[in-house]
Amino acid sequence: MKKLLALLALAGIAQVANAAEIVGDAKAAENKIAMCIGCHAIPGYKASFPEVFQVPMIGGQSAKYIESALKAYQKGDRKNPSMRGIAGSLSDQDIADLAAYYSQQK
């Protein structure tokens, strides 16, 4: 039993260490924003799929907010098929990089 608890504790520490290593790099995101700018960089843009809605400008949002939103799209907690598909293709590093990039925009 002690070995099992020790193994679980080590696994938990490894996950925390792995999560702590992910730091967003705004410069790296410059090669990842192509799928974002088609909608999020156009003032007043309205998307028509799956329904007509105002696309938010994400420049200047906090990095935590952007990360949280993208992860919610990945999990399906936020409902938008386009964003779910895009977010689903992103790694944790991609999300951190995009969040760093857009949080520095105005």
C-alpha positions in Angstrom: 0.0 0.0 0.0 2.8 2.4 0.8 4.4 1.7 -2.6 1.1 2.5 -4.3 0.8 5.8 -2.4 4.4 6.7 -3.2 3.8 6.0 -6.9 0.7 8.1 -7.0 2.5 10.9 -5.2 5.4 10.8 -7.8 2.9 10.8 -10.6 1.2 13.9 -9.2 4.5 15.7 -8.8 5.4 14.8 -12.3 2.2 16.3 -13.6 2.7 19.5 -11.7 6.3 19.8 -12.9 5.1 19.2 -16.5 2.4 21.8 -16.2 4.8 24.3 -14.7 7.2 23.9 -17.6 4.7 25.3 -20.2 5.4 29.0 -20.6 3.8 31.0 -23.4 6.1 32.4 -26.1 4.5 35.3 -28.0 7.2 35.2 -30.7 6.5 31.5 -31.3 2.8 32.2 -31.7 3.5 34.3 -34.8 3.7 31.1 -36.8 0.5 29.8 -35.2 -2.0 32.7 -35.6 -3.0 32.1 -39.2 -6.1 30.2 -38.2 -7.1 33.0 -35.7 -6.6 36.1 -37.7 -9.2 35.2 -40.4 -11.9 35.9 -37.9 -10.5 37.5 -34.7 -8.5 40.3 -36.4 -11.4 41.8 -38.4 -13.3 44.5 -36.5 -17.0 43.9 -36.5 -16.7 40.5 -38.2 -19.7 38.2 -37.9 -19.3 34.5 -38.6 -22.1 32.6 -40.2 -21.3 29.0 -39.0 -23.0 27.4 -37.2 -25.1 30.5 -36.8 -24.5 34.2 -37.2 -22.7 35.6 -34.3 -20.3 38.5 -33.5 -16.7 37.2 -33.4 -14.9 38.7 -30.4 -11.6 40.6 -30.7 -9.2 38.7 -28.6 -6.3 41.0 -28.7 -5.6 42.5 -25.2 -7.5 39.8 -23.4 -5.7 38.2 -20.4 -3.6 35.2 -21.2 -5.4 33.2 -18.5 -8.7 34.0 -20.1 -7.6 32.9 -23.6 -6.1 29.7 -22.2 -9.2 29.0 -20.2 -11.5 29.6 -23.3 -9.4 27.4 -25.6 -9.3 24.6 -23.1 -13.1 24.9 -22.6 -13.6 24.6 -26.4 -11.3 21.5 -26.4 -13.4 19.9 -23.8 -16.7 20.9 -25.4 -17.7 23.1 -22.4 -18.0 26.0 -24.8 -20.2 25.3 -27.8 -18.9 26.3 -31.2 -18.0 23.6 -33.8 -15.4 25.8 -35.5 -13.6 26.7 -32.3 -13.9 23.2 -31.0 -12.1 21.9 -34.1 -9.4 24.6 -34.0 -8.8 24.3 -30.2 -8.8 20.5 -30.5 -5.8 20.7 -32.8 -3.8 22.8 -30.4 -1.2 21.4 -27.9 -0.9 22.9 -24.4 2.2 24.7 -25.7 0.3 26.1 -28.7 -2.4 27.4 -26.3 0.1 29.1 -24.0 1.9 30.7 -27.0 -1.3 32.0 -28.5 -2.5 33.3 -25.1 0.9 35.1 -24.6 0.7 36.6 -28.1 -2.9 37.9 -27.9 -2.5 39.2 -24.3 0.2 41.5 -25.6 -2.0 42.9 -28.4 -4.1 46.1 -28.1 
